Amino acid sequence: MFVKAMTLASRLMCAVAVVALVAMMVLTLADVVLRAFGRPIPGTYELVGILGAIIIGFSIPYTTMSKGHVIMDFLTGSLSGPARTVLHVFTRALAIAFFIIAGWNLCLLGHGYSRAGEVTLTLKLPLYPIFFVVAFCCFVECLMLVVELTPSEQGSEQ
């Protein structure tokens, strides 16, 4: 049940990333075309940056689920089954620790930006929600890495 829920969550998050990517492309295209007529879209640079953060954050869990990350199998290919399993568990545990630390620090940054009232320069959009959203994505990634550690998923990795 947990694996199915995480699969659904990662697919939904990927859909959000796709929508953000399409929005970024349309916004950039519209800005370039309108700029040729002397009417650039104010805040395009800010919005593209925000959309970029959304794209990256929301695509990480799906990339893990679909095994789209880089694998250095020239080392693991020569290892025995048990050694490969130990390395697999170790690297996933390390990644979980990394994403917990990254998510926690993004929460701290978001809280600091919220207290300071930081906003974007042109559109005056608050910045703190972006930090919290990407932190959420980091925590979902931790759960996806836990899914990779389940016995049924380990068999498909090796």
C-alpha positions in Angstrom: 0.0 0.0 0.0 2.8 2.4 0.9 4.7 1.7 -2.3 1.5 2.3 -4.4 0.8 5.6 -2.5 4.4 6.8 -3.1 4.2 5.8 -6.8 1.0 7.9 -7.1 2.5 10.8 -5.2 5.6 10.8 -7.4 3.5 10.7 -10.6 1.4 13.6 -9.4 4.5 15.6 -8.5 5.9 14.8 -11.9 2.7 16.2 -13.4 3.2 19.4 -11.4 6.8 19.6 -12.7 5.6 19.1 -16.3 3.0 21.9 -16.0 5.6 24.2 -14.5 8.0 23.4 -17.4 5.3 24.1 -20.0 4.4 27.4 -18.1 8.1 28.3 -18.1 8.4 27.7 -21.9 5.3 29.6 -22.7 6.3 32.5 -20.5 9.8 32.7 -22.0 8.4 32.5 -25.5 5.8 35.2 -24.8 8.4 37.4 -23.2 10.8 37.1 -26.2 8.0 37.8 -28.7 6.6 40.7 -26.7 10.1 42.1 -26.1 10.5 42.4 -29.9 7.5 44.7 -29.9 8.8 46.7 -26.9 6.4 45.1 -24.4 8.4 42.7 -22.2 6.6 40.8 -19.5 7.6 42.3 -16.1 9.0 39.7 -13.7 9.7 37.0 -16.2 13.2 36.4 -14.8 11.7 36.0 -11.3 8.9 33.7 -12.4 11.3 31.5 -14.5 13.5 31.1 -11.4 10.5 30.1 -9.2 9.3 27.7 -11.9 12.8 26.2 -12.1 12.8 25.5 -8.4 9.4 23.9 -8.7 10.5 21.8 -11.7 13.6 20.5 -10.0 11.9 19.8 -6.6 8.9 18.1 -8.0 10.8 15.9 -10.5 13.2 14.4 -8.0 10.9 11.7 -6.5 9.7 10.6 -10.0 13.3 10.4 -11.2 14.1 8.1 -8.2 11.0 6.0 -8.9 11.8 5.5 -12.6 15.5 4.9 -11.8 16.4 7.9 -14.0 19.4 8.8 -11.9 23.0 8.1 -12.9 24.3 4.7 -11.7 28.0 4.0 -11.5 27.6 0.3 -12.3 31.2 -0.3 -13.3 32.0 -0.7 -9.6 28.9 -2.5 -8.5 28.9 -4.9 -11.4 32.0 -6.6 -10.0 30.6 -7.0 -6.5 28.9 -10.1 -5.2 25.1 -10.0 -4.4 25.5 -9.4 -0.7 28.1 -6.7 -1.2 25.9 -5.0 -3.8 23.0 -5.1 -1.4 25.1 -3.5 1.4 26.3 -0.8 -1.0 22.7 -0.2 -2.2 21.4 0.2 1.4 24.4 2.4 2.4 23.9 4.8 -0.5 20.2 5.0 0.0 20.7 5.7 3.7 23.2 8.4 2.8 20.8 10.0 0.3 18.0 9.9 2.9 20.3 11.7 5.4 21.2 14.3 2.7 17.6 15.0 1.8 16.5 15.3 5.4 19.3 17.8 6.0 18.5 19.7 2.8 14.7 19.7 3.6 15.3 20.9 7.2 17.6 23.7 6.0 15.2 24.8 3.4 12.5 25.0 6.1 14.8 27.1 8.2 15.5 29.4 5.2 11.8 29.6 4.4 11.1 30.6 8.0 13.8 33.2 8.0 12.6 34.7 4.7 9.0 34.7 6.1 10.1 36.6 9.2 12.1 39.0 7.2 9.3 39.6 4.7 11.6 38.9 1.7 9.9 39.3 -1.7 10.9 39.3 -5.3 12.2 42.6 -6.7 9.7 43.2 -9.5 6.5 41.3 -8.7 6.8 41.5 -4.9 6.0 37.8 -4.5 6.9 36.3 -1.1 9.9 34.0 -1.4 9.3 31.8 1.6 6.7 29.5 0.1 9.2 28.3 -2.5 11.6 27.1 0.2 8.8 25.2 2.0 7.6 23.6 -1.2 11.1 22.4 -2.2 11.6 21.2 1.4 8.4 19.2 1.1 9.8 17.7 -2.1 13.0 16.7 -0.3 10.9 14.9 2.4 8.9 13.1 -0.2 12.2 12.1 -1.8 13.2 10.5 1.5 10.1 8.4 1.4 10.8 7.4 -2.2 14.3 6.3 -1.1 12.6 4.2 1.7 10.5 2.6 -1.0 13.7 1.7 -2.8 14.9 -0.1 0.3 11.8 -2.4 0.4 12.6 -6.0 -0.5 10.5 -6.0 -3.6 12.2 -2.9 -5.0 15.7 -4.2 -4.1 15.2 -7.2 -6.3 14.4 -5.0 -9.3 17.5 -2.9 -8.8 19.9 -5.9 -9.0 
